[in-house]
Amino acid sequence: MRFKADLSDAVRELHMTAHVVVVGAGYAGAGTVKSFENEIEEGEAELTWISEHDYHLVLHEVHRVIRKPSVESKVAIPVDDIKAPETNYIRDRVTGIDTDERRVELRDGEDVEYDYLLVGLGSSTAFFGIDGLDEHAHTLKSLDDARGIHEAVRTASQEATQNEPAQVLIGGAGLSGIQTAGEVAEYRDMHRAPIEIKLIEGLDSIFPGQDPEVQGALKKRLLDRDVEILTGDFISEVDEKHVYLGEDNSLEYDVLVWTGGITGRNEVAETDLEKDDRSNRLFAESDFQTSDERVFTIGDAALVDQGNDDVAPPTAQAAWTAAEVAGENLARAVRGAPLKSWKFKDKGKVISVGEEAVAHDVMGVPVNTFGGPAAKALKKGIACNWIADITSYKRAMKAWGDM
């Protein structure tokens, strides 16, 4: 039976167009689709794109929706505006991957067979086993999440008074936590709403592990926006009214947002692909191949080898740049050509704090850390450049004012 199966596969590969499947519509998925479409020649392969949502979310700008829900039309881009007409699109949730049968299993539709597969499913929020956190906290991984935070903040502020302001707590002072705090502050000021904002970080400083200069610049802007910063105590437990810090302290809250970490998606938990057992993130070589040469992965779903026991960071910038090479490698795999290796090169960081921004270690800029109009314009430019890459400059320019 195995001989017959091998023969069948060989005949198929010789006489049929290869079927390439990309799952996920984040930076990894959308970027790979565009790259593959640009690289492949007509008749070489058929491309199918699968995603639970029929839009790509510009995730590093979704925090804008917390302040102003109308921004969602700028940060949620329909897949039909991204993909080529000849690319097949299936809106469905991936529930599993059968590498033996080369099938992507779907929740509602029929399984989809593949010759080559790119897994770009992104990540889920990690709650680190903190009792009550998953149950009571908002997260910021989707458009619905941003809408939910906006509605929760709006409702809480309407029920509050100047004497008893609404308490908005944000757990995790990394990139997402800082930007979330900035947007809640903008909402408060825009609506003159009675809101107090606290940003909680278990480590000793915000934006942990980064240069003290950029940490200081961000801290200054948060404090200028009346965001209280609490560092040095981890959240130990959450109930419906309180966040407990360490062993002794507790804070009341009306809205709790958790941005404290990521983990892999459950969809890949049962595959036989090599992965990190704790996070379910897939191991990949620098050419994005997993332990199965037919399956590639990038983005938050992946641990892409960078040498010296290092892996690529789970950032939009990394997924964006990896996707360009991943699409080309899928085309090379179809042709039987050698694959290209990829190494992440950090071009710097730009973080918004409401209407302001801080830029740090930006490639080609002699100043190490800066803010002001230049940083704000750079932040807008990064978002709009990505939108232009996957759609058009016209759409990018329409988004400029809200980024």
Wavefront OBJ file of the C-alpha trace (Angstrom):
o trace
v 0.000 0.000 0.000
v 2.871 2.402 0.788
v 4.395 1.753 -2.665
v 1.085 2.565 -4.310
v 0.747 5.747 -2.275
v 4.278 6.868 -3.189
v 3.586 6.130 -6.857
v 0.333 8.070 -6.684
v 2.112 11.066 -5.206
v 4.791 10.932 -7.875
v 2.246 10.773 -10.689
v 0.358 13.671 -9.169
v 3.458 15.812 -8.896
v 4.440 15.092 -12.485
v 1.074 15.744 -14.080
v -0.815 18.130 -11.800
v -0.301 21.719 -10.750
v 1.078 21.939 -7.231
v -1.391 23.092 -4.612
v 0.001 25.602 -2.120
v -2.053 26.449 0.978
v -1.497 29.420 3.292
v -3.369 29.504 6.610
v -3.784 32.707 8.580
v -4.468 36.306 7.544
v -2.056 38.146 9.818
v 1.247 39.657 8.712
v 2.646 36.174 8.085
v -0.261 34.920 6.005
v -1.138 38.079 4.085
v 2.490 38.890 3.376
v 3.245 35.364 2.154
v 0.214 35.373 -0.138
v 1.349 38.608 -1.772
v 4.952 37.444 -2.071
v 3.982 34.079 -3.545
v 1.607 35.686 -6.034
v 4.392 38.017 -7.173
v 6.909 35.181 -7.481
v 4.983 32.331 -9.093
v 4.436 32.061 -12.828
v 1.045 31.331 -14.348
v 0.292 27.611 -14.369
v 3.044 26.693 -11.888
v 0.819 26.379 -8.833
v -2.639 26.859 -7.413
v -2.876 28.947 -4.241
v -5.517 28.614 -1.529
v -5.694 31.039 1.379
v -7.583 29.986 4.526
v -8.518 32.259 7.412
v -11.179 32.497 10.071
v -11.754 36.166 9.227
v -12.291 37.640 5.775
v -9.969 40.531 6.522
v -6.337 41.182 7.416
v -5.891 43.116 10.647
v -3.069 45.646 10.905
v -2.524 44.397 14.443
v 0.149 46.856 15.529
v -2.398 49.654 14.998
v -5.558 47.951 16.315
v -5.187 49.788 19.627
v -6.443 52.880 17.770
v -9.922 51.303 17.762
v -10.043 51.552 21.571
v -10.220 55.317 21.266
v -12.121 55.604 17.990
v -14.073 52.572 16.657
v -14.387 54.097 13.168
v -10.657 53.448 12.688
v -11.473 49.769 12.156
v -12.207 50.501 8.482
v -8.539 51.529 8.140
v -6.957 48.653 10.072
v -9.198 45.789 8.866
v -8.498 45.174 5.174
v -10.777 42.773 3.243
v -8.914 39.781 1.825
v -10.454 40.478 -1.580
v -8.536 43.760 -1.613
v -5.280 41.885 -0.954
v -5.287 38.654 -2.950
v -5.151 38.190 -6.698
v -8.415 37.099 -8.384
v -7.000 33.660 -9.184
v -6.129 32.913 -5.539
v -8.782 30.764 -3.863
v -10.025 31.989 -0.494
v -11.780 29.913 2.168
v -13.233 31.538 5.258
v -13.135 28.878 7.956
v -11.394 28.005 11.184
v -8.470 25.592 10.978
v -8.868 22.828 13.569
v -5.884 20.647 12.727
v -3.181 19.663 10.260
v -2.702 16.070 9.087
v 0.838 15.928 7.737
v 0.585 12.233 6.791
v -2.357 12.862 4.463
v -1.286 16.438 3.687
v -4.613 17.892 4.737
v -5.730 21.021 6.549
v -8.750 20.195 8.687
v -11.510 22.803 8.903
v -14.290 23.377 11.414
v -17.158 23.877 8.952
v -15.978 22.906 5.485
v -14.255 19.953 3.880
v -10.585 19.264 4.527
v -8.184 20.938 2.098
v -5.329 18.909 0.627
v -1.974 20.536 0.023
v 1.340 19.877 -1.658
v 3.001 22.680 0.321
v 1.637 24.449 3.381
v 2.525 27.710 5.131
v 1.311 27.934 8.731
v 0.827 31.562 9.718
v -1.859 31.198 12.359
v -0.373 33.710 14.746
v -0.558 33.320 18.504
v -2.914 33.316 21.463
v -2.619 35.298 24.669
v -0.639 33.578 27.421
v -2.176 33.776 30.901
v 0.645 31.928 32.700
v -1.732 30.013 34.919
v -2.808 33.129 36.847
v -6.065 32.254 38.534
v -9.029 34.233 37.156
v -7.056 36.191 34.565
v -8.420 34.439 31.478
v -11.968 34.700 32.823
v -12.001 38.380 33.742
v -9.492 40.188 31.500
v -9.885 41.663 28.049
v -7.106 40.858 25.577
v -5.960 42.668 22.436
v -5.449 40.084 19.695
v -8.362 40.864 17.366
v -10.709 43.524 16.092
v -13.440 42.188 18.370
v -11.053 42.539 21.324
v -10.438 46.219 20.537
v -14.169 46.830 20.145
v -14.769 45.096 23.466
v -12.214 47.236 25.297
v -13.709 50.409 23.823
v -17.208 49.415 24.923
v -16.051 48.398 28.407
v -14.185 51.685 28.912
v -17.122 53.695 27.585
v -19.626 51.932 29.830
v -17.431 52.147 32.918
v -16.803 55.874 32.414
v -20.514 56.578 31.989
v -21.234 54.878 35.306
v -18.381 56.672 37.102
v -18.122 60.115 38.694
v -15.290 62.555 39.255
v -15.251 61.498 42.904
v -15.303 57.799 42.025
v -13.619 57.493 38.615
v -13.607 54.298 36.586
v -10.549 52.161 37.246
v -8.879 50.846 34.082
v -6.005 48.443 34.769
v -3.648 47.240 32.045
v -1.470 44.247 32.837
v 1.832 44.007 30.996
v 3.927 47.043 30.031
v 5.374 45.763 26.793
v 4.549 47.256 23.412
v 0.826 46.384 23.467
v 0.310 47.452 27.079
v 1.958 50.833 26.587
v 0.003 51.549 23.410
v -3.261 50.431 25.024
v -2.681 52.753 27.975
v -2.030 55.615 25.574
v -5.285 55.040 23.715
v -7.368 54.807 26.891
v -5.801 58.101 27.975
v -6.740 59.664 24.626
v -10.317 58.416 25.037
v -10.453 59.854 28.567
v -9.221 63.266 27.449
v -11.345 63.356 24.302
v -14.544 62.686 26.268
v -13.485 64.331 29.551
v -14.329 61.019 31.123
v -13.713 60.203 34.808
v -11.104 57.470 34.325
v -7.961 56.504 36.215
v -5.446 54.348 34.333
v -2.888 52.058 35.906
v -0.230 50.181 33.934
v 1.071 47.129 35.798
v 4.414 45.447 35.072
v 5.813 42.610 37.171
v 9.407 43.398 36.278
v 11.233 46.473 37.503
v 10.680 48.684 34.456
v 8.271 49.182 31.587
v 9.211 47.912 28.125
v 11.329 45.218 29.847
v 14.695 44.248 28.449
v 15.046 47.389 26.337
v 17.488 50.298 26.440
v 16.983 52.492 29.552
v 16.857 55.542 27.283
v 13.729 54.383 25.454
v 12.223 53.099 28.700
v 12.663 56.569 30.190
v 11.183 58.304 27.153
v 8.097 56.099 27.246
v 7.707 56.471 30.996
v 7.795 60.255 30.709
v 5.060 60.294 28.083
v 2.861 57.907 30.034
v 3.213 59.974 33.197
v 2.489 63.143 31.213
v -0.773 61.462 30.174
v -1.631 60.735 33.822
v -1.054 57.012 33.504
v 0.062 55.570 36.835
v 2.854 53.012 36.458
v 3.202 50.138 38.917
v 6.281 47.940 38.566
v 7.963 45.201 40.577
v 4.945 43.069 41.515
v 3.405 40.377 39.342
v -0.331 39.799 39.153
v -0.948 36.700 41.272
v -4.736 36.353 41.071
v -7.805 38.058 39.622
v -11.440 37.982 40.663
v -14.442 39.893 39.327
v -13.552 43.056 41.249
v -9.889 42.894 42.240
v -6.425 42.343 40.836
v -4.035 40.923 43.424
v -0.369 41.891 43.240
v 2.160 39.656 44.917
v 1.029 38.429 48.314
v -0.271 41.565 50.009
v -1.631 44.179 47.600
v -4.895 44.376 45.687
v -6.451 46.886 43.290
v -10.099 47.335 42.408
v -10.914 47.561 38.731
v -13.808 48.269 36.394
v -11.938 47.280 33.231
v -8.950 44.943 33.109
v -6.849 44.460 29.977
v -4.128 41.794 29.822
v -1.277 42.135 27.309
v 1.326 40.094 29.159
v 2.535 37.465 26.686
v 1.869 35.069 23.825
v 1.612 31.347 23.276
v 0.993 29.123 20.263
v -2.412 28.196 18.913
v -4.201 24.962 19.850
v -4.745 24.131 16.174
v -1.205 22.755 15.898
v -1.120 20.986 19.266
v -1.996 17.569 17.845
v 0.215 17.657 14.758
v 3.365 15.547 14.613
v 5.434 18.589 13.651
v 8.278 19.374 16.047
v 7.243 22.144 18.413
v 7.874 23.646 21.792
v 5.769 21.543 24.149
v 4.935 24.444 26.448
v 3.816 26.968 23.835
v 2.903 24.803 20.802
v 4.973 27.126 18.615
v 6.491 25.250 15.672
v 10.237 24.876 15.229
v 11.494 26.006 11.826
v 14.839 26.311 10.110
v 16.042 29.652 8.752
v 14.350 28.789 5.430
v 11.037 28.327 7.336
v 10.822 24.556 6.790
v 9.487 22.625 9.755
v 10.307 19.005 10.601
v 8.127 18.173 7.575
v 9.715 19.502 4.381
v 6.250 20.147 2.931
v 5.234 22.454 5.788
v 6.622 25.947 6.346
v 5.878 28.374 9.167
v 6.591 31.998 10.103
v 5.248 34.670 12.421
v 4.037 34.184 15.977
v 3.206 30.533 15.266
v 6.890 29.808 14.646
v 10.246 29.583 16.375
v 12.466 30.364 13.380
v 16.112 29.456 13.922
v 18.498 32.416 13.835
v 21.635 30.568 14.917
v 23.393 30.476 18.292
v 20.272 29.021 19.938
v 18.339 32.174 19.064
v 14.952 32.502 17.328
v 13.267 35.364 15.516
v 11.197 37.686 17.719
v 7.379 37.436 17.630
v 6.889 40.917 16.181
v 5.007 42.401 13.258
v 8.308 43.605 11.805
v 9.775 40.099 11.833
v 6.677 38.489 10.316
v 6.476 41.198 7.675
v 10.060 40.748 6.482
v 9.961 36.951 6.794
v 6.820 36.738 4.650
v 8.616 38.161 1.628
v 11.181 35.345 1.716
v 8.606 32.708 2.706
v 6.513 33.399 -0.386
v 9.600 33.105 -2.554
v 10.607 29.848 -0.831
v 7.187 28.326 -1.446
v 7.635 29.092 -5.139
v 11.142 27.605 -5.023
v 9.786 24.471 -3.351
v 7.225 24.078 -6.125
v 10.045 24.278 -8.675
v 12.386 22.025 -6.728
v 14.885 24.874 -6.396
v 17.154 25.537 -3.371
v 15.530 27.509 -0.573
v 16.748 30.850 0.727
v 17.713 31.435 4.348
v 16.378 34.440 6.245
v 17.822 36.326 9.175
v 15.920 39.011 11.011
v 17.488 42.471 10.970
v 15.895 44.802 13.482
v 15.152 48.148 11.839
v 14.261 49.764 15.139
v 11.188 50.305 17.285
v 8.487 52.929 17.134
v 5.894 52.964 19.919
v 2.843 55.189 20.184
v 1.574 56.730 23.408
v -1.739 58.116 22.231
v -1.068 60.916 19.769
v 2.639 60.908 20.564
v 5.308 58.377 19.598
v 8.809 57.360 20.596
v 11.310 55.945 18.105
v 14.407 54.001 19.139
v 17.446 52.619 17.334
v 15.916 53.260 13.925
v 18.122 52.064 11.086
v 19.858 54.951 9.328
v 18.963 57.581 11.956
v 21.900 58.977 13.974
v 19.789 59.863 17.033
v 19.269 56.820 19.268
v 15.897 57.765 20.800
v 13.582 60.569 19.715
v 9.952 61.665 19.851
v 8.041 64.633 18.480
v 6.677 65.041 14.948
v 9.448 62.934 13.408
v 8.607 59.870 15.514
v 4.895 60.350 14.949
v 5.389 60.596 11.171
v 7.604 57.521 11.236
v 4.922 55.546 13.097
v 2.323 56.557 10.524
v 4.706 55.779 7.695
v 5.400 52.235 8.896
v 1.717 51.381 9.075
v 0.896 52.985 5.752
v 3.868 51.375 4.030
v 2.570 47.941 5.047
v -0.956 48.800 3.863
v 0.466 49.977 0.543
v 2.532 46.801 0.192
v -0.475 44.511 0.455
v -3.095 46.744 -1.206
v -2.453 50.174 -2.728
v -0.979 53.574 -2.004
v -4.470 55.049 -2.296
v -5.728 52.958 0.627
v -2.565 53.738 2.588
v -2.993 57.482 2.186
v -6.624 57.255 3.343
v -5.389 55.521 6.514
v -2.641 58.078 7.240
v -4.700 60.395 9.439
v -5.799 57.630 11.813
v -2.475 55.883 12.288
l 1 2 3 4 5 6 7 8 9 10 11 12 13 14 15 16 17 18 19 20 21 22 23 24 25 26 27 28 29 30 31 32 33 34 35 36 37 38 39 40 41 42 43 44 45 46 47 48 49 50 51 52 53 54 55 56 57 58 59 60 61 62 63 64 65 66 67 68 69 70 71 72 73 74 75 76 77 78 79 80 81 82 83 84 85 86 87 88 89 90 91 92 93 94 95 96 97 98 99 100 101 102 103 104 105 106 107 108 109 110 111 112 113 114 115 116 117 118 119 120 121 122 123 124 125 126 127 128 129 130 131 132 133 134 135 136 137 138 139 140 141 142 143 144 145 146 147 148 149 150 151 152 153 154 155 156 157 158 159 160 161 162 163 164 165 166 167 168 169 170 171 172 173 174 175 176 177 178 179 180 181 182 183 184 185 186 187 188 189 190 191 192 193 194 195 196 197 198 199 200 201 202 203 204 205 206 207 208 209 210 211 212 213 214 215 216 217 218 219 220 221 222 223 224 225 226 227 228 229 230 231 232 233 234 235 236 237 238 239 240 241 242 243 244 245 246 247 248 249 250 251 252 253 254 255 256 257 258 259 260 261 262 263 264 265 266 267 268 269 270 271 272 273 274 275 276 277 278 279 280 281 282 283 284 285 286 287 288 289 290 291 292 293 294 295 296 297 298 299 300 301 302 303 304 305 306 307 308 309 310 311 312 313 314 315 316 317 318 319 320 321 322 323 324 325 326 327 328 329 330 331 332 333 334 335 336 337 338 339 340 341 342 343 344 345 346 347 348 349 350 351 352 353 354 355 356 357 358 359 360 361 362 363 364 365 366 367 368 369 370 371 372 373 374 375 376 377 378 379 380 381 382 383 384 385 386 387 388 389 390 391 392 393 394 395 396 397 398 399 400 401 402 403
